[in-house]
Amino acid sequence: MLERIRIVLIGTSHPGNIGGVARAMHNMGLADLALVAPRCDVITQDSISRASGADHLLHQAVVYPTLEDAVVDCTLAVGASARSRTLPWPMISPRDLAERLPSECQHESARVALVFGREDSGLTNAELQRCHAHVHIPTNADFSSLNLAAAVQVLAYECRMAWLSQQQLEPTTEGEDELATHSELERYFEHLERALIAIEFHDPAQPRQLMARLRRLYLRARPEKMEMNILRGILSATEKSAGPKQP
């Protein structure tokens, strides 16, 4: 299970924090580190020092230009967020997340991304809307700011505890289809928006948060690959029925 969990850091500005994250991951048996558009060098004396023997994770970390690239093969993406949002999104605690992991990681193709934002500003609303759910670490309200490595350590610990609790259990996947990946969902959302524009249900000039709300709906539903194929088929039939607009 642990090998299917990816830690994604977006726009990290201090190499020491990346090293601290590598150490936290290695402590808990995690090894998949992804960096999205880091604002600093990854391999420095500071990052190696802070990694404290986990610098091999720094050398094997993969750098991506965007969050979408980093989670393209993931079936669950959870964004770490401490801020309230204008559009409520499913919010879970670190313990709730841990309890979900065994079932999330049943299939060999399953990948779980835990997404962390910038040290100074966290995740943007657009990035959070790319996540199925948001995880909030319930810190002291009077002093809620967590160091990046400390936040990763909390979630990595919960991941390890979930893994330890499942060591004697055999996963059962009979009768279950694989979940749609992040890239499949993103292609669906693009197709959905095109179809809604074609039938004049959606006006991009006056979006009214329509696509964001639909994202929230489908990400909460966790569609399987077969279900996603059905939905894409419905959209194609809808576009065909709508036909080209008359001049």
N, C-alpha and C positions, 0 to 999 in steps of 0.2 A: 504493500500500500504506500509506504513512504516514498518509493521510487517514482510514484505517479503524481507526486505533489511538487509543483513548481513555485518557487518564490520569485515574484516579478517586482523589480524596483524601477520606478519611473523618475527620470530627471534627477537622480542623486547628485548632490553637489560636493560632497566631501568623500575622498577615497577612504578615510578612516571608517566611515559608516559602512561602506561596502565590505571592508575587512571585518568589522564587527558582526555584520549580517552573516558572512561566511562562517565565522566561528559559531554563532548561534545555530546555524543550520547543521553544521558538522556535529555539534553537541547532541542534537536530537535525531541524527541519522538522515537528514535531508541533503540532497546533492545537486538538485536541478535549480541553478540560479540563472535568471534572465534579467538583463539590464536594458531598459528602454531609454534611448537618447540620454545617456549619463552626461552630466555637466562637468565631469572631472575625469582625470585618468584613472583607470581601474587598477592597474598594477603600479603601485608606488611603495616606497619604504613604509609609509604610514599604514597603507592598507594591508601590507604583508605583516607588519608588526601587530596590528589589531586583529588579524586573522588568527594569530597564535597557533600556528600549525595547521590551519585549514586553508592555507593559501592555494592549494591545488584547486579548490573551488573557484578561486579568482581566475586562475589560468584557463579553466574549462568553461567559465561563464560565457553565455552567448549574448551578444549585443544586437538589439533590434532597433529599427527606426521609429516604430510605433507600437502602441499597446496591442493593436489588432494583430500585428505580425507576431508578437510574443505569445499570444493565446490562441492562435489560429487552430491548433489541434486540440484545444482543451474543451472538455464537456461541462466543466463548472468553473466559473471565474467569480471570486469573492473579493470585493474591494474593501480595504481597511479604511474606515472613515470615522472621524470624531465630530463632524459637523452636521447639523440638521440641514435638510434640503427642501426647496420649495415643492418638489414632487416627491412624496414619500415613497421609499423603496423597501423591499423586504429587508429587515434588520435582524441580525442574529448575534448571539454572544459567542465568544471563543469556545465555550463548552458545547453550545448548540452545534457549532460547526464541526467539532470533533465527533459528535454523535452521528453526524450525517456521513462522515468520511467512509466508513466501511461499506455502506451500500453504494456510495458514489463511485468507489474504486473496484467494484466487483468485476467489471469487464476489463480485459487486457488493454483495450484501446482507450480506457478512461484516463483523463488527465485533469488534475485540479490545479488551478492557478490562484495563488494568494497574492493579491496586488497591493503594493504599498506606494504612496505618492511621495512627492518632494518634501524635503525637510522643512521648507519654509511655507509651503502652501498646500501640501497634500495632493489629493486627486481632484481634477476638474469635474464639473458636472457631466461633461461629455464622456470622460473616462469612466465615471461611476455608472453611467448608463450602459456601458459595455459589460457590466458585471451582473450576474444573476442575483446576487444578494450583497449586502454590505455587512461587515462584521465590526462591532464596536467593543473596544476593551473598556470595561467600566472602571475608569480611574477616579481618583479624587477630583471632584468637581472644582475645587479651589486650586488645583495644580494638575491639570489633565494632560499636559504635553509630555509625550513619551519620545525618548530617543529612538531613532529608526531601528537600530539593532535590538533594543529592548522590546519594541513592538513585535518584531519578527520572532524573538525568543519566546514571547508569550504564546503566540499562535503555533510555533514549532513544537513547544512543549505539549500543547493540547493534541496536536497531531500524533506525537509519539505515544501519549497515553492511550489514545484511541487504537493505535496499532498494537500496543501491548495487550489491550483488553481483547483483541481479536485473534491473538496468536493461536489459540486452540480451536477456533471456529473455521469451518470450511465454507467458503462463499457459494451461494446458489444463484445461478443465472438462468436456469431452465425456464423457458417460456417468456423470457424478457428480451426485448430488442435493445440494441445499443442506442445510447442517447446521441442526439445531434451534436456535432462539434460547434465550436464558436464560429468557424468560417462558414459552416452550413447555415447557421442562424443569421449571420450577417448577410449572406446572399439572399436569404428569405426576406429579410427586412427591406433590402433594396428592391426586390421583386414586388413586395407588398406595397411599397410606396409608389412604384410605377403604376401598378394596377389601380390603386386608389385615385391617383391623378387622372388615369385614363377614364374612369367612370365618374369623374368630377366630384368625388366624395372628399378628396383632400386637396387643399389649395396651399402650395408651398409658401405663397406670399402671406397667408394667414394660418400658420400651422396649428395654433391653439394647443400646443404640446401633444397633438394627436399621435405622432410617431413615438414620442417618448412614452406615452401611456400604453400604446400597443406593445412596445418593447417590454415594458414592465409586465404586461399580461403574459406574453409568450415566454419570457425568461422565467417567470414564476411557474409556468406550466411544465417546463422541462421536457419538451417534445422529443420523442424518439426519432431515429432516422426515417423509419417507415412513415411515421406521422408527418414528418417534414416533407417527404416526397408527396404525400397526399395533399398537403396544403399548397405546395408549389403547383401541383396539377390543377387545383381549384383556381389558383390565380391565373394560370395560363388559359384555362377555359373562360374565365371572366374577361380577360383581355381580348380573346377571340370573339366573344359575344358582343363586347363593346364596339369592336371594329374601329377603323380609322375615323377620325373626326371629319365631318363634311366641311369643305371650304366655305 
